[in-house]
Amino acid sequence: MLMTMYANNRARFSLEELRKYADQWVAFSLDGSRVLASAATLTQLEDRLAAAGVDAQNVALERVEFEDSQTGGAEFL
């Protein structure tokens, strides 16, 4: 049920809106309705979540990429 809710809510984000997060890691709320934080690397994302008082164990992480973007290894630090 939660995965269905997440998928349905996450699908409501337009491509235009997601382009703001191109080449970034994004922490979505578990129901997929909100972006809680974003950053170029997972380490930065965890730091931003911690600063906002959000438990990184209670978010859905996703890397937002488009066909015209490329990912290197530094994003995983």
The 8 nearest C-alpha neighbors of each residue, nearest first, counted from 0:
[[1, 3, 2, 4, 5, 6, 30, 7],
 [0, 2, 4, 3, 5, 30, 29, 6],
 [3, 1, 5, 4, 0, 6, 30, 7],
 [2, 4, 6, 0, 5, 1, 7, 8],
 [3, 5, 1, 7, 2, 6, 30, 8],
 [4, 6, 31, 30, 2, 8, 3, 7],
 [7, 5, 3, 9, 4, 8, 2, 10],
 [6, 8, 4, 10, 5, 9, 3, 11],
 [7, 9, 31, 32, 5, 11, 10, 6],
 [8, 10, 31, 6, 11, 7, 5, 12],
 [11, 9, 7, 8, 12, 6, 13, 5],
 [10, 12, 8, 9, 13, 7, 32, 6],
 [13, 11, 10, 9, 16, 14, 17, 8],
 [14, 12, 16, 15, 11, 17, 10, 18],
 [15, 13, 17, 16, 18, 12, 19, 11],
 [14, 16, 13, 18, 17, 19, 12, 20],
 [15, 17, 13, 14, 18, 19, 12, 20],
 [16, 18, 14, 19, 20, 15, 13, 12],
 [17, 19, 21, 20, 15, 16, 14, 63],
 [20, 18, 17, 21, 16, 15, 23, 14],
 [19, 21, 18, 23, 17, 63, 22, 37],
 [22, 20, 18, 63, 64, 23, 19, 17],
 [23, 21, 64, 63, 20, 39, 68, 62],
 [24, 22, 39, 38, 20, 21, 63, 62],
 [23, 25, 62, 38, 37, 61, 39, 63],
 [24, 26, 37, 61, 60, 36, 62, 23],
 [27, 25, 60, 36, 35, 59, 58, 34],
 [28, 26, 34, 59, 35, 31, 33, 58],
 [27, 29, 31, 58, 33, 30, 59, 32],
 [30, 28, 58, 31, 59, 27, 5, 57],
 [29, 31, 5, 28, 32, 4, 1, 8],
 [32, 30, 5, 9, 8, 28, 29, 27],
 [31, 33, 8, 30, 9, 28, 27, 34],
 [34, 32, 28, 27, 31, 35, 30, 9],
 [33, 35, 27, 36, 26, 28, 25, 32],
 [34, 36, 26, 27, 33, 28, 37, 48],
 [37, 35, 26, 34, 25, 48, 47, 44],
 [36, 38, 25, 24, 44, 26, 23, 20],
 [39, 37, 44, 23, 24, 40, 43, 25],
 [38, 40, 23, 24, 74, 22, 43, 41],
 [41, 39, 74, 43, 42, 38, 75, 76],
 [40, 42, 44, 43, 75, 45, 76, 24],
 [43, 41, 45, 44, 40, 76, 46, 75],
 [42, 44, 46, 40, 41, 45, 38, 47],
 [43, 45, 41, 38, 47, 46, 42, 37],
 [44, 46, 48, 42, 47, 43, 41, 49],
 [47, 45, 43, 49, 44, 48, 50, 42],
 [48, 46, 50, 44, 49, 45, 43, 51],
 [47, 49, 53, 51, 45, 50, 46, 44],
 [50, 48, 52, 46, 51, 47, 53, 45],
 [51, 49, 47, 52, 48, 46, 53, 45],
 [50, 52, 48, 49, 53, 47, 46, 36],
 [51, 53, 49, 50, 48, 54, 47, 55],
 [52, 54, 48, 51, 49, 55, 50, 57],
 [53, 55, 56, 57, 52, 49, 48, 58],
 [54, 56, 57, 58, 53, 45, 48, 49],
 [57, 55, 54, 58, 59, 53, 60, 45],
 [56, 58, 55, 54, 29, 59, 28, 53],
 [59, 57, 29, 28, 27, 26, 55, 56],
 [58, 60, 27, 26, 29, 28, 61, 57],
 [61, 59, 26, 25, 58, 27, 24, 62],
 [60, 62, 25, 24, 63, 26, 59, 27],
 [61, 63, 24, 23, 25, 64, 22, 60],
 [64, 62, 21, 22, 23, 61, 20, 24],
 [65, 63, 22, 21, 62, 68, 66, 23],
 [64, 66, 67, 68, 21, 63, 22, 18],
 [65, 67, 68, 64, 69, 21, 63, 22],
 [66, 68, 65, 69, 64, 21, 22, 70],
 [69, 67, 65, 66, 64, 22, 70, 21],
 [70, 68, 71, 67, 22, 64, 66, 65],
 [69, 71, 72, 68, 22, 74, 64, 73],
 [72, 70, 73, 74, 69, 75, 22, 68],
 [71, 73, 74, 75, 70, 76, 40, 69],
 [74, 72, 75, 71, 76, 40, 70, 39],
 [75, 73, 40, 72, 76, 39, 71, 41],
 [74, 76, 73, 40, 41, 72, 42, 71],
 [75, 74, 73, 40, 42, 41, 72, 43]]
